[in-house]
Amino acid sequence: MTNTNASDGSQPGYVRRTLRQAWRDLLSVYYANTTIWRYLKSGALLWFGLMIWAFSNLLLSYRPEWTVLYVVMAYGFVLVLWGPLTHFVVVPLVIRLRREGDSSLARTVARHGSKLNLTVFFTIVILLAALPFGPMVLEFQPGAVTDGDDSPSPTADLECVIDDDVVQCALTDEVGYDHVAVMSDGEDIMIVTDPPYAFELEADDHDQFVVELRDEDGAMLDRFVERTAGLSEAETS
């Protein structure tokens, strides 16, 4: 009598069956179309999109050189809108076409509706990641680094506008710091030592820049992160 190790021979098949069943379970949740499921799925995607959108903006304010975070930011931003749209509009439409569609176009949309929906979704994400615009970019300003002394803390605000593709910036106050450093890609590109600490940058050369208020020893007192896409145009008279 010959003994065979059935577990070794069936392992790949078991893995395939497990993955196939997991995929079917995922599809069953995706296509669940009762009212409660629509609200549950839409609410979960809305919450998840908001969390990763805010988190990526916050992290990018501290690490502006991590430009890959724009992809995460765009994904979360689009998901906030696209999740409810998918489960309140797209999925019910695909299900209806599968049941009632009698034309070749309806059958094609029913068969490939989900793929088309995901294709449009990721296309929008890629476009927004490459061209971030104002409403998608939240402004988180990192806190100032202090050493516990009693020196007055800077109270200045940074004001920037775009005029003819040139970023024009100035500070509203001159108290509590010695000079201003303008940074891009983690390196100083400009040091401004004279009030009102105004400077200009080419908008096409800097998608994002950092402005640091520093003391006489070069220690950072406050920090501003600005994204060119979120700046307003200068008013013309």
C-alpha positions as CSV (number, residue, x, y, z in Angstrom):
1,M,0.0,0.0,0.0
2,T,1.5,3.4,-1.0
3,N,1.0,6.4,1.2
4,T,0.9,9.8,-0.5
5,N,1.3,13.2,1.1
6,A,-2.0,14.8,0.1
7,S,-1.3,18.0,1.9
8,D,1.8,18.8,-0.3
9,G,0.0,18.1,-3.5
10,S,-3.1,20.1,-2.6
11,Q,-1.4,23.1,-1.2
12,P,-1.3,25.2,-4.4
13,G,-4.9,24.2,-5.1
14,Y,-5.9,25.2,-1.5
15,V,-4.3,28.6,-2.0
16,R,-6.1,29.2,-5.3
17,R,-9.4,28.2,-3.8
18,T,-8.8,30.5,-0.8
19,L,-7.9,33.4,-3.0
20,R,-10.9,32.7,-5.3
21,Q,-13.3,32.6,-2.4
22,A,-11.8,35.8,-0.9
23,W,-12.3,37.5,-4.3
24,R,-15.9,36.3,-4.5
25,D,-16.6,37.5,-0.9
26,L,-15.1,40.9,-1.9
27,L,-17.3,41.1,-5.0
28,S,-20.4,40.1,-2.9
29,V,-19.7,43.1,-0.6
30,Y,-19.0,45.4,-3.5
31,Y,-22.3,44.5,-5.3
32,A,-24.4,44.4,-2.1
33,N,-27.1,46.8,-3.0
34,T,-29.5,47.1,-0.1
35,T,-30.0,50.5,1.4
36,I,-28.1,49.7,4.6
37,W,-25.1,48.3,2.6
38,R,-25.0,51.5,0.4
39,Y,-24.7,53.7,3.5
40,L,-22.2,51.4,5.2
41,K,-19.9,51.2,2.2
42,S,-20.2,54.9,1.4
43,G,-19.6,55.9,5.0
44,A,-16.6,53.7,5.4
45,L,-15.0,55.0,2.1
46,L,-15.9,58.6,3.1
47,W,-14.2,58.2,6.5
48,F,-11.2,56.4,5.0
49,G,-10.7,59.1,2.3
50,L,-10.9,61.9,4.8
51,M,-8.3,60.3,7.1
52,I,-5.7,59.6,4.5
53,W,-6.3,63.0,2.8
54,A,-5.7,64.9,6.1
55,F,-2.8,62.6,7.1
56,S,-1.0,63.0,3.8
57,N,-1.4,66.8,4.0
58,L,-0.1,66.9,7.6
59,L,2.9,64.7,6.8
60,L,3.7,66.7,3.7
61,S,3.8,69.9,5.7
62,Y,6.7,68.3,7.7
63,R,8.3,66.5,4.8
64,P,7.7,68.6,1.7
65,E,10.3,66.6,-0.2
66,W,8.2,63.5,-0.1
67,T,6.3,64.3,-3.2
68,V,4.9,60.8,-3.5
69,L,2.4,61.9,-0.8
70,Y,0.6,63.9,-3.4
71,V,-0.6,60.6,-4.8
72,V,-1.9,59.5,-1.4
73,M,-3.5,63.0,-1.0
74,A,-5.2,62.8,-4.3
75,Y,-6.4,59.3,-3.6
76,G,-8.0,60.3,-0.4
77,F,-9.5,63.5,-1.8
78,V,-11.1,61.7,-4.8
79,L,-12.3,58.8,-2.6
80,V,-14.3,61.2,-0.4
81,L,-16.5,61.9,-3.4
82,W,-16.1,58.8,-5.5
83,G,-17.0,56.3,-2.8
84,P,-20.6,57.5,-2.3
85,L,-20.9,58.0,-6.0
86,T,-19.9,54.4,-6.7
87,H,-22.2,52.8,-4.3
88,F,-25.2,55.1,-4.7
89,V,-25.0,55.5,-8.5
90,V,-22.6,53.3,-10.3
91,V,-23.2,49.9,-8.7
92,P,-27.0,50.1,-8.7
93,L,-26.8,51.2,-12.4
94,V,-24.6,48.2,-13.3
95,I,-26.9,45.8,-11.5
96,R,-29.9,47.2,-13.2
97,L,-28.3,46.9,-16.6
98,R,-27.3,43.3,-15.9
99,R,-30.9,42.5,-15.2
100,E,-32.7,44.6,-17.7
101,G,-30.2,45.7,-20.4
102,D,-31.3,44.3,-23.8
103,S,-29.0,46.3,-26.1
104,S,-25.4,45.4,-26.9
105,L,-24.2,48.7,-25.3
106,A,-26.1,48.1,-22.1
107,R,-24.6,44.6,-21.9
108,T,-21.1,45.9,-22.5
109,V,-21.5,48.6,-19.8
110,A,-22.9,46.0,-17.4
111,R,-20.0,43.6,-18.0
112,H,-17.3,46.2,-17.7
113,G,-18.9,48.9,-15.6
114,S,-16.8,48.3,-12.5
115,K,-13.6,48.3,-14.5
116,L,-14.6,51.5,-16.3
117,N,-15.4,53.1,-12.9
118,L,-12.1,52.2,-11.4
119,T,-10.2,53.3,-14.5
120,V,-11.9,56.8,-14.4
121,F,-11.2,56.9,-10.6
122,F,-7.5,56.2,-10.9
123,T,-7.1,58.5,-13.9
124,I,-8.5,61.4,-11.9
125,V,-6.2,60.5,-9.0
126,I,-3.1,60.5,-11.2
127,L,-4.1,63.9,-12.8
128,L,-4.7,65.5,-9.4
129,A,-1.5,64.1,-8.0
130,A,0.4,65.6,-11.0
131,L,-1.5,68.9,-10.8
132,P,-2.6,69.5,-7.2
133,F,-5.1,72.4,-6.9
134,G,-6.1,74.7,-4.0
135,P,-9.1,72.8,-2.4
136,M,-7.2,69.6,-2.3
137,V,-4.2,71.0,-0.5
138,L,-4.7,71.8,3.2
139,E,-2.4,74.1,5.0
140,F,-0.8,72.7,8.2
141,Q,1.9,74.9,9.7
142,P,4.5,73.0,11.8
143,G,5.0,74.4,15.2
144,A,8.0,76.5,16.1
145,V,11.1,74.9,17.7
146,T,11.9,76.7,21.0
147,D,14.7,76.1,23.5
148,G,12.8,77.3,26.6
149,D,14.3,80.8,26.8
150,D,12.3,84.0,27.5
151,S,13.0,85.6,24.1
152,P,9.9,87.0,22.3
153,S,8.3,84.5,19.9
154,P,7.8,85.7,16.3
155,T,4.3,86.7,15.5
156,A,4.6,87.3,11.8
157,D,2.2,86.0,9.1
158,L,3.4,85.1,5.6
159,E,1.4,86.5,2.8
160,C,2.0,85.2,-0.8
161,V,0.3,85.8,-4.1
162,I,1.1,85.0,-7.8
163,D,1.5,87.7,-10.3
164,D,2.5,86.8,-13.9
165,D,3.8,83.4,-12.9
166,V,5.9,85.0,-10.1
167,V,5.3,84.1,-6.5
168,Q,5.6,87.3,-4.4
169,C,5.8,86.9,-0.6
170,A,6.3,89.2,2.4
171,L,5.9,89.0,6.2
172,T,3.4,91.1,8.1
173,D,5.6,91.7,11.2
174,E,9.3,92.1,11.9
175,V,9.4,91.2,15.6
176,G,11.1,88.2,17.2
177,Y,13.5,86.9,14.5
178,D,16.7,88.0,12.8
179,H,16.4,86.8,9.2
180,V,14.3,84.6,6.9
181,A,15.4,81.5,4.9
182,V,13.5,80.3,1.9
183,M,13.9,76.6,1.2
184,S,13.0,74.3,-1.6
185,D,13.6,70.5,-1.8
186,G,15.2,70.7,1.6
187,E,17.9,73.3,0.7
188,D,18.2,77.0,1.3
189,I,17.7,78.9,-1.9
190,M,17.5,82.4,-0.5
191,I,18.3,84.3,2.7
192,V,16.4,87.5,3.3
193,T,18.0,89.8,6.0
194,D,16.2,93.2,5.5
195,P,12.7,94.1,6.4
196,P,10.0,93.7,5.2
197,Y,11.6,90.4,4.3
198,A,10.0,90.3,0.9
199,F,11.1,87.9,-1.9
200,E,10.0,86.5,-5.2
201,L,10.2,83.0,-6.8
202,E,9.4,81.6,-10.2
203,A,6.1,79.7,-9.8
204,D,7.1,77.2,-12.5
205,D,10.3,76.3,-10.7
206,H,8.8,75.7,-7.2
207,D,5.6,73.7,-6.7
208,Q,6.2,74.0,-2.9
209,F,8.6,76.0,-0.8
210,V,9.3,76.5,2.9
211,V,9.9,79.8,4.7
212,E,11.7,79.7,8.1
213,L,12.1,82.5,10.6
214,R,15.5,82.2,12.2
215,D,17.4,83.9,15.1
216,E,20.9,85.3,15.0
217,D,22.4,81.8,15.4
218,G,20.4,80.3,12.6
219,A,18.0,78.3,14.8
220,M,14.4,78.0,13.5
221,L,11.8,80.0,15.4
222,D,8.8,79.5,13.1
223,R,8.1,77.8,9.8
224,F,5.7,78.2,6.9
225,V,5.0,75.7,4.2
226,E,3.4,77.1,1.0
227,R,2.2,75.3,-2.1
228,T,2.2,77.3,-5.3
229,A,-1.1,75.6,-6.4
230,G,-2.9,76.9,-3.4
231,L,-1.9,80.6,-3.8
232,S,-4.3,83.2,-5.1
233,E,-3.7,85.5,-8.0
234,A,-2.6,89.1,-7.2
235,E,-5.4,91.7,-7.6
236,T,-5.0,94.0,-10.6
237,S,-6.2,97.6,-10.5
